Amino acid sequence: MKPKDYQVAFPAVLVVVMMAFLSTIFFANANLSFAASDQKKPAEDARPSAVEKAEAQIKQLENELTISKAQEKLWDNLTQVMRENAKDMDALTKERDENAAAMNSVEHMKLHSQITETHLGHMKKLIPPFEAFYDSMSDEQKKITDTVFRTGKYGKPRKK
């Protein structure tokens, strides 16, 4: 006896919808605590801002790559876009944090969608200057950069 199409299709659609919802929350760095709290987090528990993360990434690459004079303009273009993107993301994160307690579930989902769309726009904006800079790199610089993007660390793969 064959299962009816809806018996297979419905669970598959449900899984896809749930994965999309969970991915949106994950990529937006959502606070997964469903218990809303008006208390401020201690300073040591506060997550770094997007600007702080971008500056750390810029510094990390600057320390590892020997950027030539010919690459400086390309590097400056790339870091400018990184900094602008980080400022935009911090503004959205601040809005989310300030309004989270007053938002209903639909508003939360819409804001997470806006954050995801903004992140996608940032990536599209970042690719051209990154590609131009990457194309100007030596083979050694490319190897270092590829390792950073693949592992998040220099030569140390992420634990699974």
VEXDREN-2710 file (C-alpha; in Angstrom, 1 decimal):
% VEXDREN-2710
k/r/px/py/pz
1/MET/0.0/0.0/0.0
2/LYS/1.5/3.4/-1.1
3/PRO/1.3/6.3/1.3
4/LYS/-0.8/9.2/0.0
5/ASP/1.1/12.2/-1.4
6/TYR/-0.1/14.4/1.4
7/GLN/1.3/12.1/4.0
8/VAL/4.8/12.6/2.6
9/ALA/4.5/16.2/1.3
10/PHE/3.1/17.7/4.5
11/PRO/6.0/16.6/6.8
12/ALA/8.5/17.7/4.2
13/VAL/6.9/21.1/3.9
14/LEU/6.8/21.4/7.7
15/VAL/10.5/20.6/8.0
16/VAL/11.4/23.2/5.3
17/VAL/9.3/25.9/7.0
18/MET/10.8/25.1/10.4
19/MET/14.3/25.2/9.0
20/ALA/13.7/28.5/7.3
21/PHE/12.3/29.9/10.6
22/LEU/15.2/28.6/12.7
23/SER/17.7/29.8/10.1
24/THR/16.3/33.3/10.3
25/ILE/16.6/33.4/14.0
26/PHE/20.1/31.9/13.9
27/PHE/21.4/34.4/11.3
28/ALA/19.9/37.3/13.0
29/ASN/21.7/36.5/16.3
30/ALA/18.4/36.3/18.0
31/ASN/18.1/35.9/21.7
32/LEU/16.4/32.5/21.9
33/SER/15.2/33.0/25.4
34/PHE/11.4/33.2/25.3
35/ALA/11.2/34.7/28.7
36/ALA/11.4/38.4/28.2
37/SER/13.5/40.2/30.7
38/ASP/13.7/43.9/31.3
39/GLN/17.0/43.5/33.2
40/LYS/20.2/44.6/31.5
41/LYS/22.9/42.1/30.8
42/PRO/26.1/42.5/32.7
43/ALA/28.9/44.1/30.7
44/GLU/30.9/40.9/30.6
45/ASP/27.9/39.0/29.1
46/ALA/27.2/41.6/26.4
47/ARG/27.9/40.5/22.9
48/PRO/30.4/42.5/20.8
49/SER/28.8/44.9/18.4
50/ALA/29.1/44.4/14.6
51/VAL/31.5/47.3/14.5
52/GLU/33.7/45.6/17.0
53/LYS/33.6/42.4/15.1
54/ALA/34.4/44.1/11.8
55/GLU/37.3/45.9/13.4
56/ALA/38.6/42.6/14.8
57/GLN/38.3/41.0/11.4
58/ILE/40.1/43.9/9.7
59/LYS/42.9/43.8/12.3
60/GLN/43.2/40.0/12.0
61/LEU/43.6/40.2/8.2
62/GLU/46.0/43.2/8.4
63/ASN/48.2/41.3/10.9
64/GLU/48.4/38.2/8.6
65/LEU/48.5/39.8/5.2
66/THR/51.4/41.9/4.0
67/ILE/49.4/44.5/2.1
68/SER/51.4/46.1/-0.7
69/LYS/51.3/49.7/-1.7
70/ALA/49.5/48.7/-4.9
71/GLN/46.8/46.9/-2.7
72/GLU/46.2/49.7/-0.2
73/LYS/43.4/51.5/-2.2
74/LEU/41.6/48.2/-2.7
75/TRP/42.1/47.3/0.9
76/ASP/40.7/50.7/2.0
77/ASN/37.7/50.3/-0.3
78/LEU/37.0/46.9/1.3
79/THR/37.4/48.0/4.9
80/GLN/35.2/51.0/4.2
81/VAL/32.3/48.8/3.1
82/MET/32.9/46.4/6.0
83/ARG/32.7/49.4/8.5
84/GLU/29.5/50.8/6.8
85/ASN/27.9/47.4/6.8
86/ALA/28.7/46.9/10.5
87/LYS/27.2/50.3/11.4
88/ASP/24.0/49.5/9.6
89/MET/23.8/46.1/11.4
90/ASP/24.4/47.7/14.8
91/ALA/21.5/50.1/14.1
92/LEU/19.2/47.2/13.4
93/THR/20.4/45.3/16.4
94/LYS/19.8/48.3/18.6
95/GLU/16.3/48.7/17.2
96/ARG/15.6/45.0/17.9
97/ASP/17.0/45.2/21.4
98/GLU/15.0/48.4/22.2
99/ASN/11.7/47.2/20.9
100/ALA/11.8/43.4/21.5
101/ALA/9.8/43.5/24.7
102/ALA/6.9/45.4/23.0
103/MET/6.9/43.3/19.8
104/ASN/4.5/40.5/19.1
105/SER/5.6/37.3/17.3
106/VAL/4.6/38.6/13.8
107/GLU/6.6/41.8/14.4
108/HIS/9.6/39.8/15.6
109/MET/9.5/37.7/12.4
110/LYS/9.2/40.8/10.2
111/LEU/12.2/42.4/12.0
112/HIS/14.2/39.2/11.6
113/SER/13.3/39.1/7.9
114/GLN/14.5/42.8/7.6
115/ILE/17.8/41.9/9.3
116/THR/18.3/38.9/7.0
117/GLU/17.5/41.0/3.9
118/THR/19.9/43.7/5.2
119/HIS/22.6/41.1/5.7
120/LEU/22.1/39.8/2.2
121/GLY/22.4/43.3/0.9
122/HIS/25.6/43.8/2.8
123/MET/27.1/40.7/1.3
124/LYS/26.2/41.8/-2.2
125/LYS/27.8/45.2/-1.5
126/LEU/30.9/43.5/0.0
127/ILE/31.6/41.0/-2.8
128/PRO/32.8/43.5/-5.5
129/PRO/35.5/45.2/-3.3
130/PHE/36.5/41.9/-1.7
131/GLU/36.8/40.2/-5.2
132/ALA/38.9/43.1/-6.5
133/PHE/41.2/42.9/-3.4
134/TYR/41.4/39.1/-3.6
135/ASP/42.3/39.2/-7.3
136/SER/45.2/41.5/-6.5
137/MET/46.6/39.1/-3.9
138/SER/49.7/36.9/-4.1
139/ASP/49.2/33.2/-3.9
140/GLU/50.4/33.3/-0.3
141/GLN/47.9/36.0/0.6
142/LYS/45.1/34.0/-1.1
143/LYS/46.1/30.9/0.9
144/ILE/45.9/32.8/4.2
145/THR/42.6/34.4/3.3
146/ASP/41.1/31.1/2.1
147/THR/42.1/29.6/5.5
148/VAL/40.5/32.4/7.4
149/PHE/37.2/32.0/5.5
150/ARG/37.3/28.3/5.7
151/THR/38.1/27.9/9.4
152/GLY/37.6/31.3/11.0
153/LYS/41.2/30.9/12.4
154/TYR/44.6/30.6/10.9
155/GLY/45.2/26.9/10.2
156/LYS/43.0/25.6/13.0
157/PRO/39.8/24.0/11.7
158/ARG/36.6/24.7/13.7
159/LYS/35.5/21.8/15.9
160/LYS/32.4/20.0/14.7
END
